[in-house]
Amino acid sequence: MDKKWKTSISGIVDGEVHIHGYKITDLINQVNFTDAIWLELKGELPTEKERTMLDAILISTIDNGMGPPSITNARNSASAGNPMQAAVAAGVLGIGEYHGGAIEECARLLQMGLAASKLVEKVISSGDRIPGFGHKVYTEDPRAKQIFEKAKKLGFFREHCELAVAVEQELEKLKGKKIPINVDGAIAAVVSDMGFDYRLGKGFFIIGRVVGLVAHIFEEWVREKPFRRVPNEEIEYDGVSPRKLK
Ligand SMILES: CC(C)(COP(=O)(O)OP(=O)(O)OC[C@H]1O[C@@H](n2cnc3c(N)ncnc32)[C@H](O)[C@@H]1OP(=O)(O)O)[C@@H](O)C(=O)NCCC(=O)NCCS
């Protein structure tokens, strides 16, 4: 029968959940979490090298301190008294084009098949910044370096990684200073070389970051008093001076 809701990812067959054809009980028994993530996204189980690479990518996204919006959103939401699912959702909503989101747009650009010079010209001439490049603190992002080193060792440093390095060089020529590939750019290049569609870009960041969100939310509950707020000393009102209503 032609039913309305169709999926090729998972289903109940003979009374048991199957994911891309594998029984969930066999998966529970025989594979690890990263294998299962790859299976969900790609439809096949990964090779050992693919699993190791994806594992490294996911670890790089778990946490980068209390400062970034995803973690502060989650902790603020927890502090206000929301339950785990709401605080995690608040944290995920803190991910955006400037935080975690650059993976998707960078992978899209790398997957367009343009030469490095054309890619740089296209983005810069439209007044934008190239996603996946630049960092507030680092002149070389150690996470990007580690991901590329791992990709080289495992055989995933291919055309998209080479293109990302060429883009970095083009950008340096244009700007007269190094604007380094950041962790988002390195992830974008490697997942492109592993054959993932760019539209999964933010998904990798979300999958990893949820781990960090859960840990930070729990810590907020057990370590801090509820209703944290920005201290008054750090807030400045610079609007209209007090005035009377007529
Ligand atoms: C991450 C980021 C916000 C850091 O910015 P920053 O340290 O404040 O950099 P600055 O604003 O001081 O920029 C310094 C110069 O480098 C340029 N620059 C920085 N990142 C750039 C990029 N990705 N593409 C093109 N130019 C870039 C700026 O235009 C600026 O040039 P100018 O001096 O001619 O005006 C910025 O690099 C960026 O927007 N990157 C793209 C988004 C991204 O990858 N985010 C994920 C970060 S992990």
PDBQT file of the ligand as one rigid body, heavy atoms in Angstrom, charges set to zero:
ROOT
HETATM    1  C1  LIG A 301      35.631  34.454  13.599  1.00  0.00    +0.000 C 
HETATM    2  C2  LIG A 301      35.602  35.942  13.251  1.00  0.00    +0.000 C 
HETATM    3  C3  LIG A 301      34.265  36.556  13.729  1.00  0.00    +0.000 C 
HETATM    4  C4  LIG A 301      36.782  36.595  13.950  1.00  0.00    +0.000 C 
HETATM    5  O1  LIG A 301      36.761  37.876  13.604  1.00  0.00    +0.000 OA
HETATM    6  P1  LIG A 301      37.802  38.926  14.201  1.00  0.00    +0.000 P 
HETATM    7  O2  LIG A 301      38.928  38.330  14.931  1.00  0.00    +0.000 OA
HETATM    8  O3  LIG A 301      36.981  39.879  14.938  1.00  0.00    +0.000 OA
HETATM    9  O4  LIG A 301      38.429  39.471  12.965  1.00  0.00    +0.000 OA
HETATM   10  P2  LIG A 301      38.416  40.999  12.650  1.00  0.00    +0.000 P 
HETATM   11  O5  LIG A 301      37.022  41.470  12.639  1.00  0.00    +0.000 OA
HETATM   12  O6  LIG A 301      39.365  41.664  13.587  1.00  0.00    +0.000 OA
HETATM   13  O7  LIG A 301      38.927  41.023  11.180  1.00  0.00    +0.000 OA
HETATM   14  C5  LIG A 301      40.218  41.274  10.858  1.00  0.00    +0.000 C 
HETATM   15  C6  LIG A 301      40.321  41.398   9.372  1.00  0.00    +0.000 C 
HETATM   16  O8  LIG A 301      40.272  40.090   8.806  1.00  0.00    +0.000 OA
HETATM   17  C7  LIG A 301      39.169  39.985   7.917  1.00  0.00    +0.000 C 
HETATM   18  N1  LIG A 301      38.562  38.687   8.106  1.00  0.00    +0.000 N 
HETATM   19  C8  LIG A 301      38.423  38.004   9.262  1.00  0.00    +0.000 A 
HETATM   20  N2  LIG A 301      37.820  36.842   9.011  1.00  0.00    +0.000 NA
HETATM   21  C9  LIG A 301      37.588  36.805   7.685  1.00  0.00    +0.000 A 
HETATM   22  C10 LIG A 301      37.002  35.858   6.850  1.00  0.00    +0.000 A 
HETATM   23  N3  LIG A 301      36.517  34.729   7.329  1.00  0.00    +0.000 N 
HETATM   24  N4  LIG A 301      36.927  36.132   5.540  1.00  0.00    +0.000 NA
HETATM   25  C11 LIG A 301      37.406  37.268   5.044  1.00  0.00    +0.000 A 
HETATM   26  N5  LIG A 301      37.989  38.212   5.794  1.00  0.00    +0.000 NA
HETATM   27  C12 LIG A 301      38.077  37.970   7.097  1.00  0.00    +0.000 A 
HETATM   28  C13 LIG A 301      38.215  41.085   8.314  1.00  0.00    +0.000 C 
HETATM   29  O9  LIG A 301      37.425  41.491   7.213  1.00  0.00    +0.000 OA
HETATM   30  C14 LIG A 301      39.175  42.166   8.725  1.00  0.00    +0.000 C 
HETATM   31  O10 LIG A 301      39.668  42.778   7.585  1.00  0.00    +0.000 OA
HETATM   32  P3  LIG A 301      39.941  44.360   7.561  1.00  0.00    +0.000 P 
HETATM   33  O11 LIG A 301      41.038  44.562   8.593  1.00  0.00    +0.000 OA
HETATM   34  O12 LIG A 301      40.354  44.606   6.163  1.00  0.00    +0.000 OA
HETATM   35  O13 LIG A 301      38.660  44.999   7.974  1.00  0.00    +0.000 OA
HETATM   36  C15 LIG A 301      35.741  36.162  11.742  1.00  0.00    +0.000 C 
HETATM   37  O14 LIG A 301      36.995  35.678  11.329  1.00  0.00    +0.000 OA
HETATM   38  C16 LIG A 301      34.634  35.551  10.939  1.00  0.00    +0.000 C 
HETATM   39  O15 LIG A 301      33.571  36.156  10.795  1.00  0.00    +0.000 OA
HETATM   40  N6  LIG A 301      34.843  34.320  10.363  1.00  0.00    +0.000 N 
HETATM   41  C17 LIG A 301      33.864  33.689   9.563  1.00  0.00    +0.000 C 
HETATM   42  C18 LIG A 301      32.830  32.952  10.407  1.00  0.00    +0.000 C 
HETATM   43  C19 LIG A 301      33.420  31.721  11.092  1.00  0.00    +0.000 C 
HETATM   44  O16 LIG A 301      34.202  30.995  10.514  1.00  0.00    +0.000 OA
HETATM   45  N7  LIG A 301      32.996  31.495  12.324  1.00  0.00    +0.000 N 
HETATM   46  C20 LIG A 301      33.428  30.343  13.114  1.00  0.00    +0.000 C 
HETATM   47  C21 LIG A 301      34.470  30.772  14.113  1.00  0.00    +0.000 C 
HETATM   48  S1  LIG A 301      35.152  29.362  14.971  1.00  0.00    +0.000 SA
ENDROOT
TORSDOF 0
